[in-house]
Amino acid sequence: MGMYLITGATGGIGAAVAGLLAERGHELILAGRSPERLAALAQRISTGQHGRTQVLVRDRNGEPGAVRTTTPQGSARTLTLDLTEPRRLEAALAEGGVPARLDGVVHSAGVVDLGAVAEQDADHWIDQLMVNLVSAAELTRILLPALRAAEGHVVFVNSTAGLRANPKWSAYAASKFGLRALADSLRAEEPAIRVTTVYPGRTSTEMQRKVHAQEGRVYDEDAFTDPATVARALVAALETPADAVVSEITVRPRGRRP
């Protein structure tokens, strides 16, 4: 089994990815800002409270066979990181211990603060760029030796705001456009490492609840994509056979869920 580091691990998409990877028996490094929330997530994973999974067993020719239910076997440890301070990440990782081999990094941390260009001062821009872009770049740089050793996979959880900027989304969208550029450059520079960008549309998370509050709209979680759905698409990219890479995935909500 592999080892994966997940930032924003206690958020909606990050926690869903952690659960799926744990079900598959992988070792996880759960990174986030809150030690308490990280510890609670690690406990759920360690005790198997995140659920069970069904595995389709294929025969030697790749044909579908039996379906068996497995008990989660993954393990998890926590790593407290403050992504608002990218210059301190190297020291934090040195203290927490970076593995010699890392099969994947999932960058799912992010912050958003909407506002018109005329209203957002430098602090609003700096806060979003530091967390959403600069820290992702710095973490990737630090972890590259371990990723190279395993010929690993880097996944950037972007946003459809990284494809199109709308009014009052300038700072957030700029950070996500930059994240797309980071992924594209990394893919070209590191051919032995697979790089995937995931562009979720509006997803039922606490971030989306905050966005709705800033937009002055009523939040209805059933109107948007479930984080588990985005996580399944992301993990499918991680599990793509080694002769290919899923470079980009866009996941948009279809409408209100029944």
C-alpha positions as CSV (number, residue, x, y, z in Angstrom):
1,M,0.0,0.0,0.0
2,G,1.1,3.6,-0.5
3,M,1.6,6.6,1.7
4,Y,-0.3,9.9,1.0
5,L,-0.2,13.4,2.5
6,I,-3.4,15.3,2.4
7,T,-3.6,19.0,3.2
8,G,-7.0,20.4,4.3
9,A,-7.6,16.9,5.6
10,T,-10.4,17.9,7.9
11,G,-12.4,19.8,5.2
12,G,-15.2,18.3,3.2
13,I,-13.2,17.1,0.2
14,G,-10.0,16.4,2.1
15,A,-11.8,14.2,4.7
16,A,-13.7,12.3,2.0
17,V,-10.4,11.6,0.2
18,A,-8.8,10.5,3.5
19,G,-11.7,8.1,4.1
20,L,-11.5,6.5,0.7
21,L,-7.7,6.1,0.8
22,A,-7.9,4.6,4.3
23,E,-10.5,2.1,3.1
24,R,-7.9,0.9,0.5
25,G,-5.3,0.4,3.2
26,H,-3.0,3.3,2.6
27,E,-1.0,5.1,5.2
28,L,-2.0,8.7,5.6
29,I,-0.4,11.9,6.8
30,L,-3.3,14.2,7.6
31,A,-2.3,17.8,7.5
32,G,-4.3,20.8,8.7
33,R,-4.3,23.7,11.1
34,S,-6.4,22.3,14.0
35,P,-4.7,19.6,16.0
36,E,-8.0,18.7,17.7
37,R,-9.9,18.2,14.4
38,L,-6.9,16.3,12.9
39,A,-6.8,14.0,15.9
40,A,-10.6,13.3,15.7
41,L,-10.3,12.4,12.0
42,A,-7.3,10.1,12.6
43,Q,-9.2,8.4,15.4
44,R,-12.1,7.7,13.1
45,I,-9.8,6.3,10.5
46,S,-7.8,4.2,13.0
47,T,-11.0,2.6,14.4
48,G,-12.7,2.1,11.0
49,Q,-15.5,4.5,11.8
50,H,-15.4,6.0,8.3
51,G,-17.0,2.9,6.9
52,R,-16.4,-0.2,4.9
53,T,-15.8,-0.6,1.2
54,Q,-16.7,-3.1,-1.5
55,V,-13.9,-4.3,-3.8
56,L,-14.6,-5.8,-7.2
57,V,-12.2,-8.6,-7.7
58,R,-11.0,-9.2,-11.2
59,D,-9.5,-12.4,-12.6
60,R,-6.1,-12.8,-14.3
61,N,-7.6,-11.5,-17.6
62,G,-9.0,-8.4,-16.0
63,E,-12.6,-9.7,-16.2
64,P,-15.0,-8.7,-13.3
65,G,-15.4,-11.4,-10.7
66,A,-16.6,-11.6,-7.1
67,V,-17.4,-8.6,-4.9
68,R,-16.0,-8.7,-1.4
69,T,-16.4,-6.3,1.5
70,T,-13.2,-5.2,3.2
71,T,-12.5,-3.8,6.6
72,P,-10.5,-0.5,6.5
73,Q,-6.8,-1.2,7.2
74,G,-5.3,2.2,6.7
75,S,-3.4,4.1,9.3
76,A,-3.1,7.8,9.9
77,R,-0.9,10.2,11.6
78,T,-1.3,14.0,11.9
79,L,0.8,17.0,10.9
80,T,-0.2,20.4,12.1
81,L,0.6,23.0,9.4
82,D,-0.2,26.7,9.1
83,L,-0.5,27.4,5.4
84,T,-0.8,31.1,6.0
85,E,3.0,31.0,6.8
86,P,4.6,29.2,3.9
87,R,8.1,30.3,4.9
88,R,7.7,28.1,8.1
89,L,6.5,25.0,6.3
90,E,10.0,23.5,5.8
91,A,10.7,23.7,9.5
92,A,7.3,22.2,10.4
93,L,7.8,19.3,8.0
94,A,11.3,18.7,9.4
95,E,9.9,18.5,12.9
96,G,7.0,16.3,11.8
97,G,9.2,14.0,9.8
98,V,9.0,13.7,6.0
99,P,9.0,10.1,4.7
100,A,11.7,9.0,2.3
101,R,9.1,7.9,-0.2
102,L,5.7,9.4,-0.8
103,D,3.2,8.0,-3.2
104,G,1.0,11.1,-3.4
105,V,0.2,14.5,-2.1
106,V,-3.3,15.9,-2.3
107,H,-3.5,19.6,-1.9
108,S,-7.1,20.2,-0.8
109,A,-6.7,23.1,1.6
110,G,-8.1,26.4,0.6
111,V,-9.7,29.7,1.8
112,V,-12.0,32.1,0.1
113,D,-13.0,35.7,0.8
114,L,-15.2,37.4,-1.8
115,G,-15.2,41.0,-2.7
116,A,-14.9,43.5,-5.5
117,V,-11.5,44.7,-6.7
118,A,-12.4,48.1,-5.3
119,E,-13.0,46.6,-1.9
120,Q,-10.3,44.1,-1.4
121,D,-7.1,45.4,0.2
122,A,-3.7,43.8,0.0
123,D,-4.3,41.6,3.1
124,H,-7.3,39.9,1.4
125,W,-5.1,39.1,-1.7
126,I,-2.1,38.0,0.4
127,D,-4.2,35.7,2.6
128,Q,-5.8,33.8,-0.3
129,L,-2.6,33.6,-2.3
130,M,-0.5,32.4,0.6
131,V,-2.9,29.5,1.4
132,N,-4.2,28.6,-2.0
133,L,-1.1,28.9,-4.1
134,V,2.2,29.8,-2.4
135,S,1.9,27.1,0.3
136,A,1.0,24.5,-2.3
137,A,4.1,25.4,-4.3
138,E,6.3,25.3,-1.2
139,L,5.0,22.0,0.1
140,T,5.4,20.5,-3.3
141,R,9.0,21.7,-3.5
142,I,9.9,20.3,-0.1
143,L,8.3,17.0,-0.8
144,L,9.7,16.5,-4.4
145,P,12.5,14.2,-3.3
146,A,10.1,11.8,-1.6
147,L,7.7,12.0,-4.6
148,R,10.5,11.3,-7.1
149,A,11.7,8.3,-5.1
150,A,8.2,6.7,-5.4
151,E,7.4,8.2,-8.8
152,G,4.4,9.6,-7.0
153,H,1.3,11.6,-7.8
154,V,0.5,15.2,-7.0
155,V,-3.2,16.3,-7.0
156,F,-4.2,19.9,-6.8
157,V,-7.8,20.5,-5.8
158,N,-8.5,23.6,-7.7
159,S,-12.0,25.1,-8.5
160,T,-14.0,26.1,-11.5
161,A,-13.0,29.6,-10.4
162,G,-9.6,28.5,-11.7
163,L,-11.2,28.3,-15.2
164,R,-13.3,31.4,-15.2
165,A,-13.3,34.5,-12.9
166,N,-16.6,36.1,-12.0
167,P,-17.4,39.4,-10.3
168,K,-16.2,39.6,-6.7
169,W,-14.1,36.4,-7.1
170,S,-10.9,38.1,-8.3
171,A,-8.5,37.3,-5.5
172,Y,-9.7,33.7,-5.1
173,A,-9.8,33.1,-8.8
174,A,-6.3,34.5,-9.2
175,S,-5.0,32.1,-6.7
176,K,-6.7,29.2,-8.5
177,F,-5.5,30.3,-11.9
178,G,-2.0,30.4,-10.4
179,L,-2.5,26.9,-9.0
180,R,-3.4,25.7,-12.5
181,A,-0.1,27.2,-13.8
182,L,1.8,25.5,-11.0
183,A,0.3,22.1,-11.9
184,D,1.0,22.6,-15.6
185,S,4.7,23.6,-15.0
186,L,5.2,20.8,-12.5
187,R,3.9,18.2,-15.0
188,A,6.3,19.4,-17.7
189,E,9.3,19.6,-15.3
190,E,8.8,16.3,-13.5
191,P,7.9,13.6,-16.1
192,A,8.3,10.8,-13.6
193,I,5.6,12.3,-11.4
194,R,2.0,12.3,-12.3
195,V,0.1,15.6,-11.8
196,T,-3.7,16.0,-11.7
197,T,-5.8,19.1,-11.3
198,V,-9.4,18.6,-10.1
199,Y,-11.8,21.5,-10.7
200,P,-14.8,21.0,-8.5
201,G,-17.9,23.2,-9.1
202,R,-20.0,24.2,-6.1
203,T,-19.7,21.5,-3.5
204,S,-21.5,21.0,-0.2
205,T,-18.8,22.1,2.2
206,E,-18.4,24.7,5.0
207,M,-16.5,26.9,2.4
208,Q,-19.6,26.9,0.3
209,R,-21.7,27.8,3.3
210,K,-19.4,30.8,3.8
211,V,-19.6,31.8,0.1
212,H,-23.4,31.8,0.3
213,A,-23.3,34.0,3.4
214,Q,-21.0,36.4,1.6
215,E,-23.3,36.4,-1.4
216,G,-26.3,37.0,0.8
217,R,-28.0,33.8,-0.4
218,V,-29.7,30.9,1.4
219,Y,-27.5,27.8,1.5
220,D,-29.0,24.5,0.4
221,E,-26.4,21.7,0.6
222,D,-28.6,19.4,-1.5
223,A,-28.2,21.8,-4.5
224,F,-24.5,21.0,-4.8
225,T,-22.1,18.1,-5.4
226,D,-21.4,15.9,-2.4
227,P,-17.7,16.1,-1.3
228,A,-17.7,12.3,-1.5
229,T,-18.5,12.4,-5.2
230,V,-15.5,14.7,-5.8
231,A,-13.3,12.4,-3.7
232,R,-14.3,9.4,-5.8
233,A,-13.3,11.2,-9.0
234,L,-10.0,12.2,-7.4
235,V,-9.2,8.8,-6.1
236,A,-10.0,7.3,-9.4
237,A,-7.3,9.5,-10.9
238,L,-4.9,8.2,-8.3
239,E,-5.7,4.7,-9.2
240,T,-5.3,5.1,-12.9
241,P,-2.8,2.5,-14.2
242,A,0.8,3.7,-14.4
243,D,0.9,3.9,-18.2
244,A,-1.4,7.0,-18.1
245,V,-2.2,10.1,-16.2
246,V,-5.5,11.9,-15.7
247,S,-4.3,15.4,-16.0
248,E,-7.5,17.3,-15.4
249,I,-11.0,16.6,-14.0
250,T,-14.0,18.9,-13.8
251,V,-16.8,17.9,-11.5
252,R,-19.9,20.1,-11.6
253,P,-23.3,19.7,-9.8
254,R,-26.2,18.5,-11.8
255,G,-28.8,20.2,-9.7
256,R,-30.7,19.5,-6.4
257,R,-30.1,16.1,-5.1
258,P,-33.2,14.0,-4.3
